[in-house]
Structure formats: C-alpha cells, structure tokens
Amino acid sequence: MTATAPARRARRWPWILLIVVVILVGAGWFALSRLDAFLLATARKEADVYAQRLGRTIGIGGISTRLFPSVGATVNDVSVGPAEGEGDHAPLSIDRLEVDVEARPLITSRGKDLRVQRAEARGVEAKLVRFADGTTNLSRLLERFEETAPPEEETAPAEEQPMDLSDVHLARAALEDARITLVDLSGQEPQRWTIHDLDLEVKDVEVGKRVDLRLSAGVLSEQKNLTFALLTSPLGKALEVIPENVELKLEPLELAPLAPFL
C-alpha cells in the first residue's frame, strides 16, 4: 500500500523544520562572527590611539559577543606593554574580561535602564616596577597620559544638576585570580615580591540597596592572609558610598618591602 499525500507531507515536516533551524542558526552564527570581527577591528583601532598617547603597545586578542539570553561580550588577552627603556616589565595583562547586560530592559528603555548582571576580569597580572631614579612604571604612565592629553576646550560653566543614577544596576562585579608583582630595581640587586590570588567582589550596586564588597589576597605570601569586607548604607540616587560595617583581618607579616611603592 502506498503512503497517502498527507502522510508523506507529515513525514517531511520534521526535516523541513530541521533545515530551517539549521539555516537560522548558521545565519546567526555568521552575523555574530561578522559583528565580532567588526568590534575587534574597532577596539584595536581605538587601542592604537591610546598606545600612541602612552608610548606603549596595547594588545587585544579577541572579542566574542552574545545577544541571548543577555547582551554581552567576552574580551580575551588584553595587554599593555612596557615603555621604551623599561625592559620586559609589562605593566598589565588580562586573560579575560566579561560583561553581561539584561537585554529586555536595555531595549525597552532605549538604553536608559542599564542592568549589568556581571562584569568580571579574570587572570589579571599587574606589575609595579620601581626604577633606579625612584620613579615607577605607573607614575611614568600617568605622567605620559597627562602630557599627551588634548587641550581642553573653554566652555561656559554649566549649572550643575544633581546626579541621578537610579537606572544603573550592577548585580556583580569581580576581579578573580589576580596577581600583583612588585619589582624594585633601585638597589644593587633586583628585588621582587608578589601579592597572590587577589579576589575582589562587589554586589548590589543599585539605588536603595546596600553594597557588599569583599576582598581577599595573599600579601607577600602564596597563602591568603588578608580579608576585607565592607557593607554600606542603602545607596542614594548618586550612589554615594557610606560605610556602615567594615571588617579587616590581616595575619602578622613584614610590610617593609611595600614601603617604597606607597
């Protein structure tokens, strides 16, 4: 017995649906890949502008965007190179930066209602170097940035309006697995110390909520020996931070090596 036309159409329907889904997924992947390429090219172009100002290379390895269920981006392998005469002491490298924003409030409010679900930096390595002349790579960088700043345009002073950040919401911001290396080149022999496993987390940055900040690190030690916690009063419209409860725990250690960098 041959299958009737309706039966044949019923059997073909799942295959047609599958083909449509594959086409849509493929089109979405292609569109996102083109968007990623455009954003990466734009970010690198902007980085080159700041590299000229700072006299240091700025690298961005890649950018990956996502549009569902939240609008977000991941930026990989961000680096700032050393200036001329600073050897191989690169001041900063970041393995990964991630940001996710709730899509619906952002779209319906036309960009006014900004609800950041998370903003995270992972695998951060910073290096603070003190040179023989007493300057540091950070002080040199800031000085160069000020020297190359474009001249400010003179404008009539505007009437200051009270700041209202009621539409800003940050659920979580975090710095995870960071390491800060201190290098002293001012003596006869180079000295090096490290702050290990630095973690920083901030929650509930929103009008009417209490900000919860927590920090921990291994200061000059591979084992964590520092914890810090801060709880604020409920934030006002300008997100003013008023500490309500502060806790600091630091195990006994020799802090003298940090003095030249303060």
N, C-alpha and C positions, 0 to 999 in steps of 0.2 A: 504493500500500500504506500503510495507517495504522500509526502507531507503536504498539508494544505498551505496556501499562501500566508494566512495569518500565523501559522505555526513557524514557517520559515522566517517571517519578519520578527517573531518573538525571540527566536534563537539569535538573530543577527543584532538585536538591540543592545545586549551587553557589550558586544565587540565595538559597536559604533560609539557607545558611551566611553569605553576604554580609550579608543582612538582620540576622542575629543579631549579627554582628561590629559592624555599624553601630550597633545598639541598645546593645550593651555599651560601645562607645566613647563614644557620646552620654551614656549614664548615668554613665560615669566622669568625663567632662568636666564634666557638671552637678554631680556630687558634689564634685569638686575646686574648681569655681568657688564653690560654697556654702562650702566649707571656707576658701578664700582670703578670702572676704568676712567670715566669722566671725573669722578670725585678724587681719585688718586692723582690724576694729572693736575687738577686744580690745587689740591693740597700741596703737591710738590712744587708747583709754581709759586705758591704763597710762601712755602718754606724757603725757597731760594731768595726771596726778598729779604726775609729776616736773617738768612745766612750771610748776606752781604752786609747787613747792618751790624751783626755780631762778630763778623770775621771768623766764623766757624761753620763747618758743614752741618746741615740738618738733614737727616735721612728719615724716610717713611717707607716701610717695606710693603705694606698693602692695606687696602680698605675693603671690608665686606659689609654690605648693607642688608637690612631686612625690613619688610613692610608689614608682616603679620606674625603673631597677633599684636605686636607693638612695633613702632618705628624705632629702628636702632642701627647702630654701626659698631663694627669692631676694627680698630686700627692696630696693626702689628708692626713690631720692630721699629720703634721711634728712637732716634739717637741724635745727640748733639756732640759734635766732635771738638777736640781741643783747638785752641787758637795757635797761631804760629809762635814757636818758642816754648810751648807748654808740653812738649814731648808727646807721649801717648796717653796722657791723662785725660780721657774723655769725661766731661762732667756729668753726662746723663745718658741713660739708655732705659727703654721701657719695652718689655716683651709684648704687652697687650693692653689696650685701652678699650673699654666697652661702655656704651651708653644706650639705654632703652627708655623710650618715652611712650606713654599711653597714646594710642593713635586717635581714638574717638574724641576725647576732649580737645585734643590739639586741632582736629579738623573742624569740629562743630563751633569752636570758639575763634576760628581763623587765626590760630597761633597764639592767642592770648592766654589760654588756660594750659600752662606747661606743667605736666605731671611726670616727673622723672622717676621711673621705677628703680633704676640703679645707674650709678656712674662709678666704674671700677677701674683701677690701674693695678696691673699685676706684673711681677718680675721687674720692679724698679731698682736700678742700680745708680746711685749718685756718688760722685767722688769730689771731695773738697780738698784742694791742694793749697798748701802754704809754701810760697816760694822764698828764695833767699832774701829778696828785698822786703819781705814782710807782707806783701800783698797775697791775696788768694785768687784762685781762678774765678770765684763768684764775684769778688769785688771788681776784678778786671772786666768781667762780662757786664755787670751793671753799669760801670763807667763807660764802656764802649756803647752800650744801649742808649745812655743819656746823650753822649756826644753825637750820635748819628740820628737822633730824633729830629723829625721835620719841624721847622719853625711853627709855633702856634699862631693861628690867625687871631687878630684882635677883634673881639666881638663885644657888643654892649652887654653888660651883666644882666642876665635874665633873672626874673623873680623866682626864687626857689620855691618849688612845690613840695609838700610833704610826700615822701616816698611811700608808695602803696604796693607791696609785693604779695597781695592776697592771692594772686593767680599762680604763684610759684609753689610747687610742691616737690619735695625731694624725699623719696622714701628711704633710699640708702645710697651713701657714697662711701667708698672704701679704697684703701691703699693696702695691698696684700703682698706679703713676702718681699718687702723692700730691704735694701742693704745700702748703708752709707759708709763709705771708706774715707778715712781721714789720712792724708799724706802730708808729712812735714819735711820739706826739702831745705829748710833754713839752716840746719846743722851740718856737721861734717858727714854724717851718715843719714840716709833717708829713714824716717820713722813712719810706721803705718799702724793704724788702729781701725777697728770695724764695729759698727752698730749692726747687729744681725737681726734678721726676722722681724722687721718693723711692720706692725699691723695697725691700721687706723680705720675706725668705722664710725660713721655719723648717720644717725637715723632720725626720721620725722622732722625734717626742716619744713615747717608749714605754720602759717598763722594759727595761733590758738593751741599749738602743741608744744610739748617740752622736748628740746633736742637732747638726744642721748649720744654722747661721744665717748669712745673707748679707744685707748692706745696701749700697746704693749711692745716691748723690744728687749733684745739682749744687748745692753750697752757695754761695749768692750768685752763681750762675753758671748759665746755661742749658745748659752742657756739664757732664757728670758729672765731678767732681773728687774724690769721696770714695768709697772702697770699704772695707768692713769685713767680716771673716769670723771666725766663731767655731765651733770644734769642741770638744765636751765629752767628758768621760769617759762610759762607759756609765752610764745613769741608774739610780738605785736605786728602791726602792718608793715613796718620797716624791717622785720626780722631781727630786731635788736636782741643781742645775746646778753642775758643777765644770769650769771651763775647762781644756782640755788644749792647745789651739793657738789663738792669736789673731793675726790679720793686719790691719793698718790702713795704708791708703795715702791720703794727702791731699796734693794738689798745693798749692804755695805760694799763699796768698791772705790778704787782710786780714780778720781776725776781730773787729776792734774793734767793728763795728756790732752784733755779737751780745752784747757785754758787758752792756748794760742789761737784757737779757731773761733773764740767767742768775741 
